[in-house]
Amino acid sequence: MADNDPRSAQDLSQFAENLLQQLQENFQALTEKLTLRMEEMGERIDDLEKHVTDLMAQAGIENTSEDLMVDFAGKDFSSTVKLRHYFHSTAASVRTTR
C-alpha cells in the first residue's frame, strides 16, 4: 500500500498540472478571440461613424461629428470609447430584458 500512495499523489499532481495547462490554453484562445472581435467591432464603429459623417455632409448638415457626439441623447460621446461603452451597456440591457 505504501507503493500506491506516492504513485497516486504523483498521478494526481500530474493530472492537476495537465488540467491547469489546458485551462490556461483555453483561456488564452478565448482572450485572443475576444480581442479580435473587439478590434473588428471597433473598425465597424469607425466605419459607421465615417459613413454617418459622409451622409450628413451630403445632406448639408453643418454639425461636425464631435458636435453630434455631444448632442446624441444628451450624452457626451466625444470619445469613441464612451460611445462604445454606451452601445455595449445598451445592448446588455436589451439582452437582459428579453
Secondary structure by P-SEA (a helix, b strand, c coil): caaaaaaaaaaaaaaaaaaaaaaaaaaaaaaaaaaaaaaaaaaaaaaaaaaaaaaaaaacccccaaaaaaaccccccccaaaaaaaaaaaaaaaaaac
